Amino acid sequence: MITRRKILIAGGTGATAAALGGLIAAGSETARSDPSASQDAEVLAFILGIERIESGFYAAVARTGRLTGELAEFVAIVGGHEREHVTFLEQALGSAAPKAQPISADVAAVANDPQRFVRTAAALEDAVVAAYNGQAANLRPETLARAATIVSVEARHAAWIRDIGGLPPAENTTDEPLTSDGVRDALRQVGLLS
């Protein structure tokens, strides 16, 4: 018997496959060479750096204690996710994981202004999703599958902070994947990278 639940599950599975296919196709213009284990390590090291920026940013904002309500809840929950993402990537890279760098942002100024926090967090989350999308074609399928388990959560973080701030959950019907330089530029624009 075909039930509504079965249709939704089948549709969700198809949508996930289509999204991952789109992720691969969207990033194909940024592919440098055929994916390899060494290239996987290079890409994961880059992504780890971005995840560390996220984790450090949310931890520093939480320490200020300035945000309240749903913004404080967002920082606590998303900060925990980002710490887990960092741990996941550090374990995947093992001894090849680069050393962590402290973030240089004026976090207190961002935390003092809830609107600024929302804009900064939305830009950060969007940049992270675009980073994963931009690097997708540079990864071997098994590594891409592991990265996809994180990028879907990052997309939900982006939608959540946009909802809190009254911003549209998606400004465009499609997203442009970013190169590593594009991601760095986006993070510089919001003061999270010098």
Residue pairs with C-beta under 8 A, 6 or more apart in sequence:
20 144
20 148
23 132
23 133
23 136
23 144
23 148
23 151
24 136
24 137
24 144
26 133
26 136
26 174
26 175
26 177
27 133
27 134
27 135
27 136
27 137
27 138
27 177
28 137
29 137
29 177
30 134
30 135
30 137
30 138
30 177
30 179
31 137
31 138
32 39
32 138
33 39
35 137
35 138
35 139
35 140
35 143
36 140
37 140
39 138
39 139
40 138
40 139
40 140
40 143
41 93
41 96
43 135
43 138
43 139
43 143
44 89
44 92
44 93
44 143
44 147
45 93
45 96
45 97
45 98
46 131
46 135
46 180
47 89
47 131
47 132
47 135
47 147
48 86
48 89
48 90
48 93
48 97
48 98
49 98
49 101
50 127
50 128
50 131
50 183
50 187
51 82
51 85
51 86
51 89
51 128
51 150
52 86
52 100
52 101
53 103
53 124
53 187
53 192
53 193
54 78
54 82
54 85
54 124
54 125
54 128
55 79
55 82
55 83
55 85
55 86
56 102
56 103
57 103
57 105
57 107
57 120
57 121
57 124
57 192
58 75
58 78
58 79
58 82
59 79
59 83
60 103
60 105
60 107
60 111
61 67
61 75
61 79
61 107
61 110
61 111
61 117
62 72
62 75
62 76
62 79
64 107
64 108
64 111
64 112
66 108
66 111
66 112
67 75
67 111
67 114
67 117
70 164
71 114
71 117
71 118
71 164
74 121
74 160
74 161
74 164
78 121
78 157
78 160
78 161
81 153
81 157
85 150
85 153
88 150
89 97
90 97
92 146
103 192
104 193
104 194
105 191
105 192
106 191
109 116
110 116
110 117
110 120
110 191
111 117
115 165
118 161
118 164
118 165
118 167
119 165
119 190
120 190
120 191
120 192
121 161
122 158
122 161
122 162
122 165
122 167
123 186
123 189
123 190
124 187
124 190
124 192
125 154
125 157
125 158
125 161
126 158
126 175
126 186
127 178
127 183
127 186
127 187
128 154
128 158
128 183
129 151
129 154
129 155
129 158
129 175
130 175
130 176
130 177
130 178
130 182
130 183
130 186
131 178
131 180
131 183
132 147
132 150
132 151
132 154
133 151
133 175
133 177
133 178
134 177
134 178
134 179
134 180
134 182
134 183
135 147
135 177
135 180
136 144
136 147
136 177
139 147
158 169
159 169
159 170
162 168
162 169
163 169
178 186
184 193
187 193
188 194
